Amino acid sequence: MIVCMESKVKLKKSPKPKASIPSPCNWRTTDEGEINHRRERDRNELFKISNLTPRNPVFSIFKAHSGSGLKYSVEIRDVKNRQFYCDCVDFRINGLGTFKHVEAVRQHIQRCFLQLFLTLKKRARQELNWFPMPPTTQSEA
């Protein structure tokens, strides 16, 4: 059994041809270009990844510790359909569904649980997690 509860993720640049990455000063970009830009940023930074709910190695909540000392929560919901969540500001506003923290967690899972990751990339998740919102008080309404 492979246990990979915490790891440091730093990917070396692959010898594959580079994906199209937009210039930082170019506002005429595509979503694909912006996603590639975030993947490239993930490859150039060091993240310490830990699984906060290790009973499930993939569909879980992870903590991504960046080299700057900041910590971000990342949730992996569906690998095939790329459904993720990160509590960083860019993820919440960019509308792309990914960010460098999410990509770092994906790389962590792929490295630690390769066969499981490849299987989950081929099929959509069938179960639904439902987390009820805490009750609101009259003063919050």
C-alpha positions in Angstrom: 0.0 0.0 0.0 1.3 3.4 -0.9 1.1 6.1 1.7 1.8 9.6 0.5 0.2 11.8 3.0 2.5 14.7 2.7 5.0 15.6 0.0 6.9 18.5 -1.5 6.0 19.1 -5.1 8.5 20.7 -7.5 8.2 19.6 -11.1 11.1 19.9 -13.5 10.3 21.3 -16.9 9.4 18.5 -19.2 11.2 18.0 -22.5 7.8 18.2 -24.2 7.1 21.2 -26.4 5.9 24.1 -24.4 2.2 24.9 -24.4 1.2 28.3 -25.6 1.7 30.7 -22.7 0.4 34.3 -23.1 2.6 37.2 -22.5 1.8 38.8 -19.1 1.1 42.1 -20.9 -1.2 40.7 -23.5 -4.9 41.0 -22.6 -6.0 39.1 -25.7 -5.6 35.6 -24.3 -7.7 32.4 -24.4 -8.8 30.4 -21.4 -6.4 27.6 -22.6 -3.5 30.1 -22.6 -4.4 31.3 -19.1 -4.6 27.7 -17.8 -1.2 26.9 -19.4 0.2 30.0 -17.7 -1.0 28.7 -14.3 0.4 25.3 -14.9 3.8 26.8 -15.8 3.7 28.8 -12.6 3.0 25.6 -10.6 6.1 24.0 -12.2 8.3 26.8 -11.1 7.3 26.9 -7.4 7.8 24.6 -4.5 4.6 23.5 -2.6 4.3 21.3 0.4 1.1 19.3 0.0 -0.8 17.5 2.8 -4.0 15.6 2.7 -6.4 16.8 5.5 -8.7 13.8 5.1 -6.4 10.9 4.1 -9.0 8.2 4.2 -9.6 9.2 0.6 -6.3 9.8 -1.3 -7.9 11.8 -4.2 -11.4 13.2 -3.4 -10.3 15.0 -0.4 -9.3 18.4 1.0 -5.6 19.2 0.8 -3.5 22.0 2.2 -1.0 23.5 -0.2 1.8 25.4 1.6 3.5 27.8 -0.8 7.2 28.8 -0.7 6.1 32.2 0.5 4.6 30.7 3.7 0.9 31.1 2.7 -1.5 28.1 3.0 -4.4 27.3 0.7 -7.2 24.7 0.9 -7.7 22.8 -2.2 -10.6 20.3 -2.8 -10.5 17.7 -5.5 -14.1 16.9 -6.6 -13.8 15.2 -10.0 -10.6 14.5 -11.9 -12.1 13.7 -15.3 -14.3 16.8 -15.4 -11.7 18.9 -13.7 -13.9 20.0 -10.8 -11.8 21.6 -8.1 -11.9 24.3 -5.5 -9.2 26.5 -4.0 -9.7 29.2 -1.5 -7.2 31.6 -3.1 -8.4 34.8 -4.6 -7.4 34.1 -8.1 -9.3 30.8 -8.2 -12.4 32.5 -7.0 -12.3 35.3 -9.6 -10.6 33.9 -12.7 -13.4 31.5 -13.8 -10.9 29.0 -15.2 -11.5 26.3 -12.6 -7.9 25.9 -11.8 -4.9 27.7 -10.3 -1.3 26.8 -9.5 -2.3 25.4 -6.1 -4.8 23.0 -7.7 -2.3 21.9 -10.3 0.3 21.2 -7.5 -2.2 19.0 -5.7 -3.1 17.2 -9.0 0.6 16.5 -9.5 1.0 15.3 -5.9 -1.9 12.8 -6.4 -0.6 11.7 -9.8 2.8 11.0 -8.4 1.7 9.2 -5.2 -1.3 7.3 -6.7 -0.6 7.0 -10.4 -2.9 4.1 -11.2 -5.8 5.4 -9.3 -5.3 8.9 -10.8 -5.2 7.5 -14.4 -8.4 5.5 -13.7 -10.2 8.5 -12.3 -9.1 10.6 -15.3 -11.1 8.2 -17.5 -14.4 8.2 -15.6 -16.6 10.9 -13.9 -17.2 10.7 -10.2 -20.6 9.2 -9.5 -21.1 10.2 -5.9 -22.1 13.7 -4.6 -20.8 15.3 -1.5 -23.2 17.6 0.2 -22.1 19.9 3.0 -25.0 21.8 4.6 -24.4 25.5 5.2 -24.5 26.5 8.9 -27.7 28.0 10.0 -28.0 31.8 9.8 -29.3 34.0 12.5 -31.8 36.8 12.0 -29.1 39.4 12.2 -27.2 37.8 9.3 -30.3 37.6 7.1 
